[in-house]
Amino acid sequence: MPKQLLPILGARTMLQETVARLSPLVARDRMRIVTGREHARAVRAQLPGLGSGQLLVEPEGRNTAAAIALAALGVARECDDALITVLPADHAIDDAARFRSDLGFALDVAERTGALVTLGLRPTRPETGYGYMRAGRAVPGTSGRAAWVEAFVEKPDRARAAALLAGGRVLWNSGIFAWRASAILAALRTHLPALVAALERALGRRDPKGLAAAYRRLPAVSIDTGVLERAARVAVVRARFAWADVGSWAALEAFWRTGGNGRNAVRGRALPIDSRGCVVDSPRRLVALVGVDDLVVVDSPDALLVCRKDRAQDVRLVVEELRRRGLERYL
C-alpha cells in the first residue's frame, strides 16, 4: 500500500491544501498536526517551518478519539477554553472562502453554546462510505443553519443509504468538527475516561517510551462512536461548500479525470483499451487495461492493489489481513 501523502490538486498535497485553506481564519502558528511516526518526516518536509510542539507524533494509530484527545490535552495546557477545529487531511474542498465562512460559523456556535459541533453536507447520492446524521430542531439564534443532531447513522449499505436520502433530514458527516477544548475533554472524560487518563499520565511524565506504552493499551475507537454518538449536546452546521472525502481511491476519480484519458481517471502511466470508469495510480510502471470496467488499480513500489471501484472502501480489509498475518511491512 502506498505510504506517501497523495497529491491531488496541482503540486500541493492534501495536507498542504488543508493547511492553506485555513488561512487567515486560523494562524499557522496555532495549528497542530497529528500524524503517525511513519509520516512525521514527510509532514515536516511538506510543512517546513513547523514550530516546536506543532507536530504531535502518535507512536501508533489508535483512530480519531486518541488523536483528538492528544491534541486537545496539549491545547488545554495553553488555554482551557480555546476553540478547536478538527480537520482530516484527506478532504477535497473547492471553495476555500465559503469553507472558511462555514467553519467560522461552526466555531461561533461551539463558543456560544458549548456544544460539540460537526459540519454536515447535503447528500447527493446514496453513498455507502460516509456516515450520516439526522438533523432535529434548530439551534436558537442560527437562522436554521445549525440543528441539534437527533441520531448518527454509521456507514450504511446501499439500500439503507437510499432510504435515508428518501426520508430527508439527513446530512453526510464530514468529520470536520468545532468545539471548546474544555467541552471535548469533558466529553472524552465522560465517555472514554480510561483513554484520557492514560494519555494524561503519559504526557505528564514527558517520556516518549511511556507514551508509546500507553498507546499500545489504548482502544482503537473513532471520536464518532466513542463520544459524539453518546454525547448529549451535539450540533450540526449545514455546510454550503462542495466537498469530497478522499478516503478511498475511488474518490480521486473527479480529480484525475482528464480529456486525454477519456473515461478513465489516471495518475501516472496507463494504457486503457476498451475499458471505462477505471481509476489508476501508477507513477512508475505502465498499467495496461483491456476490456475491464470500474476497477481501481494502484501500483506502489512494494504492492499492487486491484479491486472493484464499488469496493474501494473495503481496502481496510486488506490492512486488517496484513496485520493479522504479520505483514506490516506492506502498510
ABEGO torsion letter per residue (X at the ends): XBABBBBABEABBAAAAAAAAAOAABBAAABBBBBBAAAAAAAAAABBGBBBGABBBBABBAEAAAAAAAAAAAAAAABAABBBBBBBAABBBABAAAAAAAAAAAAAAAAAAGBBBBBBBBBABBBAABBBBBBBBBBBGAGGABBBBABBBBBBBAAAAAAAAAAEGBBBBAGBBBBBAAAAAAAAAAABAAAAAAAAAAAAAGBAAAAAAAAAABBBBBAAAAAAAABABBBBBBBABBBBBAABAAAAAAAABBAAAEABBBBEBBBBBGBBGBBBBBAABBBBBBGBBGBBBBBBAABBBBBBAAAAAAAAAAAAAAAAAGAAAAX
